[in-house]
């Protein structure tokens, strides 16, 4: 008869629970796996599967009782690491959403919105289209596998029970949020600049010939030119996404290395 002692049971539970918290926090914060359309059962099942696979290769666990304040602190620590990874991914996908918002406003498509259950807000249709294309390209580049590999490597660079973090890493994460505006504007700048020139020209034309109203001439012109320029932009969209993914994943690895406390 196989006998299991309390110490063995506690070790097995710690070997599962602590990495499970980090992986679950990542999935809840990540844009792909944490989307509201993904069933919670699927999220928990995938987290359990990854925990079972990663568990045997974990470094030595801290000597702390499972039910204690120390164990609670370790779980909070795992949640912070998982959420930091997920927020980095959120910023990466928010870049194209911001670009879609900028382009949609200049094209006159600000009224073309629908309710997004993932964010709980109204989203422009163009922003949603660019987001879906980015999501599919991310899967085509095997980005989800790279992120899971990075997540598994965090248990080596940031072992369970690390004790403290480098506060500068959280400042880096906040500053990385500026990528949403900078990269989003760089992507939308060709269309925004061209449409701005068209709008200024139509404004001058309306002042010189008041019978040519902006609603009769301006909106069809902006929409037609915007669609044409958007077609031109899509020819180079894959290269932009490849660079965006590369820079974001490189920042993620640097962030995880910086999170380690200074010795």
PyMOL commands that set and color helices and strands:
alter all, ss='L'
color gray80, all
select helices_A, chain A and resi 6-29+40-55+69-107+125-140+143-157+167-176+179-208+214-234+237-259
alter helices_A, ss='H'
color red, helices_A
select strands_A, chain A and resi 113-116+121-124
alter strands_A, ss='S'
color yellow, strands_A
deselect
rebuild
show_as cartoon
